[in-house]
Amino acid sequence: MERRGRLAGKVALITGVAKQDGIGFATAQVFVDEEVAGLAVVDIADAVHACPARLGAHCTSHTADLTSAADVQRVVDEALAAHGRIDVLVNNAGMVVFGQDEDFAAFQDLSERQWDFGIAINLKSQFLVTRAVVPQMIARGYGRIVNVSSATGPVVANPQESVYCAAKAGVLGMTRGLALDVAGHGITANAVGPGWVATGSQAEGEDVGGANTPLKRSARPDEIGRLICFLASDDASYITGQLVVIDGGNTIQEYKGPSELYY
Ligand SMILES: NC(=O)c1ccc[n+]([C@@H]2O[C@H](COP(=O)([O-])OP(=O)(O)OC[C@H]3O[C@@H](n4cnc5c(N)ncnc54)[C@H](O)[C@@H]3O)[C@@H](O)[C@H]2O)c1
């Protein structure tokens, strides 16, 4: 019997897809490989409009600032007009805005503006998009929501990233609460917690972090995409409210120095 793709017949909306070497685009590519029937990709950056040419005719691209409730409603309405429904939502946008650098600051130096911005792009955006998408999932009694959190925040922390840690830990708390509220409507909600990932924006030091994980490398973006795809599929029908950490075993090792000094 011919194998059907894991997402055959499903319509998905994925946020944060403008960078073709990022997790969002890699996830979109996995979704296409798994025969997703319709795909709406969203980003704040116009570069997102390059996606349909690479992902296929059933992909539509949309721009929105996902920290704005009005923008979010408009873009969800656009996606629904184009595809008729949204079965799968992947809240991936966050961390940095396309073309800008990440804003690192020690806790004691954080301004209120930096705090509000970090919470807005990493946590509020996921709340707003989910709130706009969930009603039509409830009406149809089906939905899969996958929120991209991080190992950073819910599990571990890095210096100068306390806002990011707070927001990504908040994503997990929000996911658990959401999972309970929508469980009676055929909807699951889960979070993924990537560790070091070799995206285009990975800095040199982060690469070293990846090399010192038990698997001795950073993740490829498509490896995160495959986990997201699994949680978005009916293979994961009895999993909800969970954080699935995908970090090459990094957070389970007690000794984190160079291996030649220990083994
Ligand atoms: N790269 C890693 O090592 C890593 C590790 C753990 C978690 N993550 C998470 O994975 C997700 C994707 O990260 P990535 O490394 O692929 O980064 P990326 O920069 O390629 O993707 C993030 C995208 O989100 C978009 N975005 C940001 N703010 C937005 C807004 N207000 N409205 C609309 N779009 C907005 C950006 O323009 C960008 O295209 C993020 O949520 C990040 O926190 C990444």
The ligand as an SDF file (V2000), in Angstrom:
LIG
                    3D

 44 48  0  0  0  0  0  0  0  0999 V2000
   17.9400   28.7170   16.5520 N   0  0  0  0  0  0  0  0  0  0  0  0
   17.9960   28.1390   17.7320 C   0  0  0  0  0  0  0  0  0  0  0  0
   19.0590   27.7050   18.1830 O   0  0  0  0  0  0  0  0  0  0  0  0
   16.7340   28.0110   18.5700 C   0  0  0  0  0  0  0  0  0  0  0  0
   16.7790   27.2570   19.7340 C   0  0  0  0  0  0  0  0  0  0  0  0
   15.6160   27.1190   20.5090 C   0  0  0  0  0  0  0  0  0  0  0  0
   14.4550   27.7450   20.0940 C   0  0  0  0  0  0  0  0  0  0  0  0
   14.4330   28.4860   18.9610 N   0  0  0  0  0  0  0  0  0  0  0  0
   13.1730   29.1250   18.5920 C   0  0  0  0  0  0  0  0  0  0  0  0
   12.8290   28.7060   17.2730 O   0  0  0  0  0  0  0  0  0  0  0  0
   12.0620   29.7210   16.6320 C   0  0  0  0  0  0  0  0  0  0  0  0
   12.6620   30.0330   15.2680 C   0  0  0  0  0  0  0  0  0  0  0  0
   13.9980   30.4320   15.4700 O   0  0  0  0  0  0  0  0  0  0  0  0
   15.0730   30.4900   14.2810 P   0  0  0  0  0  0  0  0  0  0  0  0
   16.3860   30.2540   14.8980 O   0  0  0  0  0  0  0  0  0  0  0  0
   14.6490   29.6780   13.1420 O   0  0  0  0  0  0  0  0  0  0  0  0
   15.0220   32.0500   13.9720 O   0  0  0  0  0  0  0  0  0  0  0  0
   14.6360   32.8870   12.6840 P   0  0  0  0  0  0  0  0  0  0  0  0
   15.1700   34.2560   12.9640 O   0  0  0  0  0  0  0  0  0  0  0  0
   15.0540   32.2070   11.4410 O   0  0  0  0  0  0  0  0  0  0  0  0
   13.0440   32.8860   12.7140 O   0  0  0  0  0  0  0  0  0  0  0  0
   12.2690   33.7400   13.4520 C   0  0  0  0  0  0  0  0  0  0  0  0
   11.3510   34.4860   12.5030 C   0  0  0  0  0  0  0  0  0  0  0  0
   10.3240   35.0860   13.3080 O   0  0  0  0  0  0  0  0  0  0  0  0
   10.0070   36.3110   12.6960 C   0  0  0  0  0  0  0  0  0  0  0  0
    9.3890   37.2350   13.6490 N   0  0  0  0  0  0  0  0  0  0  0  0
    9.9710   37.7720   14.7530 C   0  0  0  0  0  0  0  0  0  0  0  0
    9.1250   38.6310   15.3370 N   0  0  0  0  0  0  0  0  0  0  0  0
    7.9860   38.6410   14.5770 C   0  0  0  0  0  0  0  0  0  0  0  0
    6.7490   39.3430   14.6640 C   0  0  0  0  0  0  0  0  0  0  0  0
    6.5230   40.2460   15.6320 N   0  0  0  0  0  0  0  0  0  0  0  0
    5.8090   39.1040   13.7270 N   0  0  0  0  0  0  0  0  0  0  0  0
    6.0410   38.2150   12.7230 C   0  0  0  0  0  0  0  0  0  0  0  0
    7.1980   37.5290   12.5940 N   0  0  0  0  0  0  0  0  0  0  0  0
    8.1590   37.7440   13.5010 C   0  0  0  0  0  0  0  0  0  0  0  0
   11.3330   36.8600   12.1910 C   0  0  0  0  0  0  0  0  0  0  0  0
   11.1800   37.8820   11.2260 O   0  0  0  0  0  0  0  0  0  0  0  0
   12.0350   35.5910   11.6930 C   0  0  0  0  0  0  0  0  0  0  0  0
   11.8650   35.4000   10.3000 O   0  0  0  0  0  0  0  0  0  0  0  0
   12.0490   30.9170   17.5910 C   0  0  0  0  0  0  0  0  0  0  0  0
   10.8440   30.9300   18.3190 O   0  0  0  0  0  0  0  0  0  0  0  0
   13.2180   30.6340   18.5190 C   0  0  0  0  0  0  0  0  0  0  0  0
   13.0550   31.2270   19.7770 O   0  0  0  0  0  0  0  0  0  0  0  0
   15.5430   28.6360   18.1850 C   0  0  0  0  0  0  0  0  0  0  0  0
  1  2  1  0
  2  3  2  0
  2  4  1  0
  4  5  1  0
  4 44  2  0
  5  6  2  0
  6  7  1  0
  7  8  2  0
  8  9  1  0
  8 44  1  0
  9 10  1  0
  9 42  1  0
 10 11  1  0
 11 12  1  0
 11 40  1  0
 12 13  1  0
 13 14  1  0
 14 15  2  0
 14 16  1  0
 14 17  1  0
 17 18  1  0
 18 19  2  0
 18 20  1  0
 18 21  1  0
 21 22  1  0
 22 23  1  0
 23 24  1  0
 23 38  1  0
 24 25  1  0
 25 26  1  0
 25 36  1  0
 26 27  1  0
 26 35  1  0
 27 28  2  0
 28 29  1  0
 29 30  1  0
 29 35  2  0
 30 31  1  0
 30 32  2  0
 32 33  1  0
 33 34  2  0
 34 35  1  0
 36 37  1  0
 36 38  1  0
 38 39  1  0
 40 41  1  0
 40 42  1  0
 42 43  1  0
M  CHG  2   8   1  16  -1
M  END
$$$$
